[in-house]
Amino acid sequence: MNQSTSSTGIRPTHEQISERAKAIWNDRGQPSGQDDEIWFEAERQVAEELAANERVVPVIAPAAATGVASTATALPQAAVPVGTLKGSGSRKRTKSR
């Protein structure tokens, strides 16, 4: 796999690379003779960003997209001490006198 290709095969566009290369070139003081080095650096940076964006998974999908009215079940459960929830039944009750 080419280093400039992300894990799912999405490649940076020429425009994306060109914009990044121009920014790098300006940041470096507009040096001459480093065109290829700057271009490849820009291509690598943009490809890494695209790959990172592909790994980001939304925690909650919009209800319209999933067809589910509530996304509450998709949320992680908070840690709650045993027996603190009303009606949990997980703790034996003793008679109070």
C-alpha positions in Angstrom: 0.0 0.0 0.0 1.3 3.4 -0.9 2.1 5.6 2.1 -0.1 8.4 0.8 -3.1 6.1 0.7 -5.2 5.7 3.8 -6.4 2.4 5.1 -9.5 2.4 3.0 -7.8 3.6 -0.1 -8.9 7.3 0.0 -6.1 9.4 -1.5 -5.5 13.1 -1.0 -6.6 15.2 -4.0 -4.1 17.2 -5.9 -5.8 20.4 -4.6 -5.5 19.2 -1.0 -1.8 18.5 -1.4 -1.2 21.7 -3.3 -2.8 23.8 -0.6 -0.8 22.1 2.1 2.5 22.3 0.1 2.0 26.0 -0.4 1.4 26.5 3.4 4.6 24.4 4.2 6.6 26.3 1.6 5.4 29.7 3.1 6.1 28.5 6.7 9.7 27.5 5.6 10.3 30.9 4.2 9.7 30.0 0.5 12.9 28.1 -0.1 14.0 27.2 -3.6 15.1 23.7 -4.6 12.9 21.8 -2.0 9.8 21.4 -4.2 9.7 17.6 -4.1 10.5 17.4 -0.4 7.7 19.8 0.4 5.3 18.2 -1.9 5.9 14.7 -0.4 5.6 16.2 3.1 2.3 17.8 2.2 1.0 14.5 0.7 2.0 12.6 3.8 0.4 15.1 6.2 -2.9 15.2 4.3 -3.0 11.3 3.9 -2.4 10.9 7.7 -5.3 13.4 8.4 -7.6 11.5 6.0 -6.7 8.2 7.7 -7.3 9.6 11.2 -10.7 11.0 10.1 -11.7 7.5 8.8 -10.9 6.0 12.2 -13.2 8.4 14.0 -16.6 6.7 14.7 -19.5 8.7 16.0 -20.7 7.6 19.4 -24.3 8.5 18.7 -25.8 8.3 15.2 -28.6 10.7 14.3 -32.0 9.1 14.9 -33.1 9.8 11.3 -30.1 7.9 9.9 -30.6 4.8 12.2 -34.4 4.8 12.3 -34.2 4.5 16.0 -36.2 7.0 18.1 -33.9 6.9 21.1 -30.1 6.4 21.2 -30.0 6.0 25.0 -29.1 2.3 24.6 -26.0 3.3 22.6 -24.5 5.2 25.6 -22.2 3.5 28.0 -23.7 2.8 31.5 -22.4 4.8 34.4 -20.9 3.0 37.3 -23.4 2.9 40.1 -22.7 1.3 43.5 -24.7 -2.0 43.9 -28.1 -1.5 45.6 -28.3 2.3 45.1 -30.8 2.1 42.3 -34.4 1.9 43.4 -35.8 -1.6 42.8 -32.5 -3.0 41.7 -33.0 -6.1 43.8 -29.2 -6.7 43.8 -28.9 -6.0 47.5 -30.6 -7.8 50.3 -32.6 -5.6 52.6 -32.6 -6.1 56.3 -35.5 -5.3 58.6 -35.0 -2.0 60.4 -36.2 -1.9 64.0 
